[in-house]
Amino acid sequence: MVLPLETYIEQNKQAFEDDLCELLRIPSVSTDSAYKDDVQRAGNWIAERLKSIGFETEIIETVGHPIVFAQSPPIENAPTVLVYGHYDVQPPDPLDEWETPPFEPHVRNGYLFARGATDDKGQFLTHIISAQAWKETADQLPVQIKFLIEGEEECGSKGLMEFLAGKYDQPGQPTAIEKISCDVAVISDGSMYGPERPAITYGLKGISYYELRLQGPNQDLHSGAFGGSVTNPANALTQMLAKLIDENGRVQIPGFYDEVLEMTDAERKQFDDLNFDEQEYMKQIGVSELSGEAGFTTLERRWSRPTFDINGLWSGYQDEGAKTVLPAKAGAKFSCRLVANQDPQKILASLESYLKEICPPGIEMELIPMHGARGVTVDLDSPFMAAAAEAIERGFGTKPCFIRTGGSIPVVTAFTEKLGIDTLLLGWGQDDDNMHSPNERFSLSDFHRGIKASAHLWAELAEIRV
């Protein structure tokens, strides 16, 4: 007897948890070469799992860790969906802060604790399991699904970006872009708005990241003997950085706001309806007051306005005690989070010109662009968005809210630019799941509801004719 879809999912909860624990026991830390074989083992585990449920599967070797690509047969007139995820994880350090070993999954108070539980093994596995559920109960999926699961997200995705650029294309074979061609992408590698409040993220910020280096005298000098006659690079650095943002939180790079996509009244109301608790937010992050660009709420600043932040500073003497030095060098790393329509290249050109203009005499300046990506927003009226909202309501039992995030996911920008598609960002985690920190966890109830929502998503998307 073939079980109904939801019945099958409900009756196999323990088996799904066991599968997740098996994957979590593999210490697939991509940033540390000592774990190279384990990263490969995790990729092989995923490939074998996809093969076992009938997906045409291949492992694509890259300059770093491999990519797992798999696809089901196409379905006439139905969309093709690309599911992205990553099987690599952050290093577990510091080990002494874990209550239980990071690669020995433990269940406590309804949460599964292990490195990678929510970032991202538990989340992308919901989509593989939901595909399995369809295969077991209906014999075939209602849409074509392609999985693109990489092993280098936590160390820059170099292999994936080279794959998308065609570096690993083979003569006479489909190109990378032809392989992953689709109508919409799905990524579950983020968070809901809060407990019992599922969300769809429809906006991501882009980023433009820089290092600024200043050189003054050819060596450190005695600040008493030379001070007042030589430009101090540390002084110059602080003066220059201070001119990049004003007292009202407005970035001063010329033309910075020219292409900013402003919020609509409907979006503002949507943010207001989330009932964001500023007092709880301040308590969570340990500050007594909030600040930012004047004229905008905290959520608007975090999610829909571009920002400037210094990420690191160095110069002069840093050790214990005093040393009266006039440093020869100074440097900083800083970033701008961008919103839709802002062009990182235009901002780089304007920033470099402005910094040269305000650089004090006697200082040589070097601006090094580190990386950049455009911001992304998805049309809230898209039929794919409506399908996702319906699926989440069926899986979680409540309507999702629509949110943005201040973070950046470069692969989403790549999908937009190379495939011309939208990406549905459907996070099943929580902000306090300790991603990248000791005691990472994932709510088992959200894991199972994510499986249900994913299973319903394939049915809802099948209603869209292409």
N, C-alpha and C positions, 0 to 999 in steps of 0.2 A: 504494500500500500504506500502510495506517495503522500507524504505529509504536506500540509499547507506550509507556505514559506515561513510565516511567523512561528508556527508550531515547531518546525524544524530548528529554527534559531533558538527558541526557548529551551528545547529539550537537549541541546548540545552546548549549553553554556560552559560546563566544566571542561569539555573537550577544547573549546576555543581558548579558555584560560590556560590550559595546559600547553597549547600551541604557542601562545604568547610567551609563557615562561621558558619554553624550550629556546625560542629565539633570543630572549633576554639573557640567557646564560652564556651566549656567545659574546665575548668582550671585544666588540668591533670598533675599537678606538682608532679613528682614521689619522689622527694627528701624530701618533707615536708609531714609528716603524717596528717597534717590538711586537705590535699587535697585527702586523701585516697578514699573517696566515689566518688570524681570527676574522679579520675583515673579509677576506676571501671566503671563509667558511660561512659567514652570514649571507653573503651574496649567493653562494651555492644553495643554501637552505631555502632562500626565497625562490630561486629558480626551480628547484625541485618541487616546491609546494605549488607553484603555478603550473608546472608540467602535469602534476598529479590531478589537476582539475580541468585538464584539456586545453590549456593555453599553449599556443606555439611560442616557444621561449628560447631566448639566446642570451649568452653572457658576452658583453662587449668589453673587450680589454682596452684600457686607456693608459695614458702615461702614469696614472696613479692607480686607484682602486677601480674595479670593474663596475659597469652599469648592467643592470638586469632589465631586459626589454621583453615584453610578452604581449600577445594579442589574441583575442578571440575572433571567430569568423565575423565578417560584416553582416549586418542585418539591413535588408532593403528598406529604404525610405526612413530609417531610424538614424539618430545621431551616432557619431563615433566619439567616445569619451576617452581622454587621456588622463590617467591617474598618476600623479607624481608623488614620490616619497623618498626618504633616505634611510638606509639601514646602518649607517655609521653613527657613532655616539661620541659625546664629549668624554675627555679623561675623567676618571672618578675622583681624583684628588680634590680635597684632602681626605684621605681614607679614614682618619680617626674621627671624623665628624659623622660618619654613617652609623646609624643604629644597627643595621644589618649589612652584610657584605653586598657591594654594589651589583655583583653579577650572580647573586643567589637570591632570586625573587622571593619576597615574603609578603603575605597579606596581613594588613593590620587596619582595623576599623573601616573596612570596605575599600581600602586602597591597596594596590599592588605596588610595592616599593622595589625599584631596581633602576640602574642607569639605562636610559633609553625607553623607559616605560611609556612616557608621554611624548618624548622627543627622539625619534618619531616612530619607533617600532609599533607601539600599541595603536597609534592612530592610523598609519597606512594599512596595518594588518586588518582593520575593520573592513576595508574595501575588498581585500582578497577573500576574506571569510564570507562576505556578502555575495561575491561572485560564486563561491563554492555552494552557498545555500541555494542560489538559483539553479545551478547545474544539478544539484541533488533533488530538487523538487519540481523543476520544470524542464529539465534536460538541456535547456539553452538559455542564454541571456537575452533580454529584450532589446539590448543595444550592443554595439561592438565596444569592447573595453580594451584599451591599451595601457599597460603598466610600464612606467619608466622610473625605476628605483635605483638611485645612485648610492655610492659609498664614500663620497667626499664632501658632503654638504657642510660638515663641521670644520673643514679645512679649505674652503674656498671654491669647491665645485669646478676645479680646473678641467678635469677630464670631461665633465658634462658639457661645459662651455665649448671645449674643443670638438666634442661630438656634434653639438648643434651647429658649429661652424663648418662641419664637413670634413674634419681632419681624418676621421676613421672610415669614410666612405670607401667602398670597394668597387672597382670597375665592373660594370654589368649588373650591379646590385642596386636596390633602392637606396637613395641618399638618406641621411639621417632625417631630414625634414619630410621626405616622402614617407618614411617609416612611421613617424609620429604624427602625421597629418590627422587632424580631428576637427570636430565642431566646437568643442568646449573642453577645458581642463578642470580637474578637481584636485585640490590639495587639502589634506587634513594634517596640519603641522602647526597648530596654533591653539587659541583658547576661546572658550565661550565668554559671554559677558560676565557671568558669575554663576554660582551654584544654582542649578535648576533654571538657568537662563541661557538656552542655546542661542547662538548668533551666527549670522553670515557676515563675514568681513568683505565689504564692497570697495574699500579704498586702502591702498598702501602708499606710504611715502617713499619717494626715491631718496638717493643719497649722493652727495659729492664730498669726498674725503681727501684731505690734504696734509702734507707736512711742510712746514715753513722753517727754513734754516737761515740764520743770520751770522755773518762773520764780521768781526771788528778788527782789533789788533792781531798781530801774528802769534801772540801768546797771552796768557793771563798776566795782568799787570797789578801792581800795588795800587790800591784804590786811593791811598793818601798821596802818593807821588804823582799819579797820573790822572786822578779823578778831576773832573771839571775841564779837562783839555781834550779828552777822547770820548767819542760816543760809546756809551756802555751798551753792548748788544742786548743785555737783559732789560735795561730801561727801554730800548728801542722796541723790543718785542712786545712788552706790555702796552706801550703806547699804541703800537700798530693794531694789536688785537682789540684794544679798547675802542678803536675807531670803526670796528666792524659791526658793532651793535650799539644802539643808543639806550638811554635810560628808560624808554618806553617799550623796550624789547623788539624794536624794529631793526632788521638787518640793513646795514648801510652800504652794501655792495651795489654800485650803480646798476640800475635796471633789474635788480633782484626780484621785484614784485611784478614786473611788466606782464608776465604770462601766467600769473597765478590764477587758477580756476577757483572762483569764489563759491562759497556755499549758497545753496538755494534756501528760501524760507522754509520749505518742507524739510530739508535736512536739519536746519536749526531746531525745528519743532521736534523732529525725531530724536535728536540728541537730548533735548529738554525732557522728553518723555521717558528717558532712561532713568531719571531720578538719581543721578550721580551724587554720591555722598562725599563732599569735599573733606569733611572732618575725618571720616574713616580713611580716605585716601592719604591725608596728611599723617594719620596715625600709622598707617601701613608702612610708609617710607621714612618716617621719623623726622618730619620737619614741622616747624611751628607756623609757617606761612607759605603761601603759594605765590608765584610770580610768572610773568610772561608778557607777551605782546598785549598792549593795552587795547581794550575794546572787544575782547573775545573771552568766552568762558574757558574753563580749564580743559574740558573735553575738546572744544574747538581748537585750542592751542595744540593739544596733544595729537589730534587726528587730522586736522584739515588746514593747519597753517604751517608754512615753512619756518625752519628754526636754524639757529647757529649755536654750536656748542664747542668749547675747547675740551679736547679729550686727553691732552697731556702737555706738560711743560717741563723744560729742563734748562739749566744754565748755572754756572758758577759752583760754589761750594755747597755740598749737601750733607756732609758728615757732622758728627757731634762737635759742639763748640763753635768758636768764631774763627773766621779767616777773612781778613780784609782784602778781598780780591775784586778786581774789575775783570770780569770774564771775557775771554776772547770770542766765545760762541754762545749762541742761545737758539733754542728751537721749540717748536710746538706742533702738535697734531690737533687738527680741528675738523669739524664736519658740518655740513649743512644738510638737514633733512628737507627734501623737496616735495612739492605736491604736483598733482597732474598738470601737464602743459609746460612745466619748467624744464629747460634744457640744460643738463649738466655741463655741456661743452660751452654754451654761451656764458654760463655763470663762471666757469673757469677762466675764460678770456677776460671777462670784466673784472674778476677778482685779481688776477695777475696784474692787470693795468693799474688798478686802484692801489694795490700794495706797493708797486714801484713808485707811484706818485707820493705816497705818504712815508716811504722809507727814509729815515733820517740820513744826513750826510755822514760819510765815513763808514757806512755799513754796506756790505755786499749781501744781496738777498737771493735765495733760491727757493722757489715754490715747486713742490713735487706733488703732482696729482696722484693719489693712491688708487681710488676706484670710484665709479659713479654709475648710477642707474636712475632711470626716470620713475616718477610716481605713476600709479595706476589707479583708475577708478572703473567700476563696472556699472553699467546702466541698471538702475533698480527696476526698470520696466521690462528688462529682458525676459523672454520666456524661460531661459535657463535658470534665472534667478527665482522665478515663480515656482518652477519645478523643485528646486532645492528647498524653498520655504515649505512647500507642501510635504516633501519627504521628511524634513526635520520635525515638523509637527506630528507626523504619524509615528516617527521613531521615538521622540522624546515626550510626546503627549502635550506639548505646548508650542505656541507659535514662536518662531525665532525673532530676535530683534536684529536690526541692521546696524553694523558698527564699522568704523574705520580703525586703523592702527597707525602708530607712529613709526613702526618698524618697516624694514625693507626686505623684500624677497626677490633678489635679482632674477631668479628663474622665471618668475611671473612676468617681469619685463621682457625677458627673452621670448617667452611664449607669445606675448602680445606683438612684439616686433617681427618675429620670424614666421609665426603661424597665422597672425591676424585674428586671434581668438580671445575670448574672455576666459577668466579663471574663477571658478567657484571656490572660495576659501572657507572651508567648513571645519572649524576646529572643534575637537571634542574634549580638549584639556581645560585646565584652569590656570589662572595667573600664578597661583600659589602651589603649583605642582613641582616646584624646585628644579625646573629645567636648568641645566648647566651647573647645578649645585648639588651638595650632598643630599641624600634622602629624596631623590627624584621619585615621583609617584604618579599613578593614574587611577582615577576612580573606576572600579570595576563596573558599577552601574552605568557610568557614561560610556565605557568600552562596549557594553552590550547594547545600549541604546544607539551608539554610533553604528554598530553593525546593522541594526534594524533600519536606521535612517538611510544608510548606504543602500541597503536592499531595496527600499522604497524609491530611492533616487533613480535607480536604473529603470524602474517602471514609469516613473513620472517623466523622465527624459524621453522615453520611447513614444510618448504622446506628441512630441514635437516632430513635425514632418520636415525632412530636409531633402 
